[in-house]
Amino acid sequence: MNLMYKEFISVEDYNALREAVKWGKLCHEQAQQGLENSAYVISCYDNGKIVGSARIIWDRGYISYLADVMVMPEYQGNGIGRHMVEQAITFIKSQLKEGWKIKIVLVAAKGKETFYEKFGFEERPNDEAGAGMDLWLAFSGS
């Protein structure tokens, strides 16, 4: 493998990863807006081929979200996801100011919880926090 990491990803590469991990492609405009409004993006290429990506969404205050950690199935288990998550966490750490705390939240893909526990993330629900929840909204016409 000849891996190269970049702090950018094209919509086409992003959607290729989404399809590879079975999350489904997003429309170009929506994916582009999401990527452009991310606080941090990291991607991994093997000889020019996209193989992984992750991003941080951050309110520039105290809440950040680790999103879209994706690695092509045939590249999983090679430390690519670990490296990208470490870089994303390093980015947030670099934003800390004296007296600050920044919380990183995420929604793990089913079965991937133990991967994130290695970085210090705690599974929910627990004694301090309830279950994570989400809501998807889709356009249904005028």
C-alpha positions in Angstrom: 0.0 0.0 0.0 1.1 3.5 -0.8 -1.1 5.6 1.5 -1.4 9.4 1.4 -3.6 11.5 3.7 -5.2 14.8 2.7 -7.4 17.3 4.5 -9.8 17.4 1.6 -12.2 15.0 -0.2 -14.2 15.5 -3.4 -17.9 14.8 -3.5 -17.4 12.0 -5.9 -14.9 10.3 -3.6 -17.0 10.9 -0.6 -20.0 9.3 -2.3 -17.9 6.4 -3.5 -17.0 5.7 0.1 -20.6 6.0 1.2 -21.7 3.5 -1.4 -18.8 1.1 -0.5 -19.8 1.0 3.2 -23.5 0.7 2.3 -24.6 4.1 3.5 -26.0 5.2 0.2 -25.0 8.1 -2.1 -26.2 11.7 -1.3 -27.1 14.2 -4.0 -24.1 16.2 -5.1 -25.3 19.6 -3.6 -26.1 18.1 -0.2 -22.8 16.2 0.1 -20.9 19.3 -1.0 -22.6 21.5 1.5 -21.9 19.0 4.3 -18.2 18.7 3.3 -17.7 22.5 2.9 -19.3 23.2 6.3 -17.2 20.6 8.1 -14.6 22.0 10.6 -12.1 19.3 9.6 -11.9 16.6 6.9 -9.3 13.9 6.4 -9.2 11.4 3.6 -6.9 8.6 2.7 -5.8 7.5 -0.8 -3.9 4.4 -1.9 -2.1 5.2 -5.2 -4.7 7.9 -6.0 -7.7 5.7 -5.1 -9.9 6.9 -2.2 -9.9 4.3 0.6 -11.1 6.3 3.7 -12.4 9.5 5.1 -13.6 11.1 8.3 -14.8 14.6 9.3 -15.5 16.8 12.3 -18.5 19.0 12.5 -18.1 21.7 15.3 -20.1 24.6 16.6 -16.8 26.4 17.4 -17.9 26.3 21.1 -18.1 23.1 23.2 -19.8 20.5 20.9 -18.2 18.6 18.1 -19.3 15.6 16.1 -17.1 12.9 14.6 -18.9 12.0 11.5 -18.6 9.7 8.4 -15.7 7.6 9.5 -15.5 5.3 6.4 -12.9 2.9 5.2 -13.3 0.8 2.1 -14.1 -2.8 3.3 -11.0 -4.3 1.7 -8.8 -1.7 3.5 -10.3 -2.1 7.0 -8.0 -3.5 9.6 -4.9 -1.7 8.3 -5.0 1.3 10.8 -6.5 3.8 8.3 -9.6 4.4 10.5 -7.5 4.6 13.6 -5.1 7.2 12.0 -8.0 9.3 10.7 -9.8 9.3 14.1 -6.6 10.2 15.9 -6.1 13.1 13.5 -9.7 14.3 14.0 -9.2 14.2 17.8 -5.9 16.0 17.4 -7.6 18.8 15.4 -10.2 19.3 18.2 -7.4 19.3 20.9 -5.6 22.0 18.9 -8.7 24.2 19.2 -8.8 24.1 23.0 -8.1 27.3 24.9 -7.4 27.8 28.6 -10.4 26.8 30.6 -12.2 25.2 27.6 -13.7 21.7 27.3 -14.9 20.4 23.9 -17.1 17.3 23.8 -16.8 15.0 20.8 -19.9 12.9 20.1 -20.5 10.3 17.5 -23.0 7.7 16.3 -21.1 4.4 15.7 -22.1 2.1 12.9 -23.6 -1.1 14.4 -20.9 -3.4 15.7 -18.1 -0.7 15.6 -18.5 0.5 19.2 -15.4 -1.2 20.4 -13.3 0.5 17.8 -14.2 3.9 19.3 -13.8 2.8 22.9 -10.0 2.5 22.2 -10.0 6.3 21.9 -11.8 6.8 25.1 -15.4 7.1 23.8 -18.0 5.7 26.1 -20.9 3.7 24.9 -24.4 5.0 25.8 -26.5 4.5 27.7 -24.4 4.4 30.8 -24.7 5.7 34.4 -24.2 9.3 33.3 -25.9 9.5 29.9 -29.0 8.1 28.2 -29.1 6.4 24.8 -28.0 8.3 21.7 -30.9 9.1 19.4 -31.4 10.4 15.9 -34.1 11.6 13.5 -33.9 11.5 9.7 -36.0 14.0 7.7 -36.7 13.7 4.0 -38.4 16.1 1.6 -41.9 14.9 0.9 -43.0 17.5 -1.6 -44.6 20.9 -1.2 
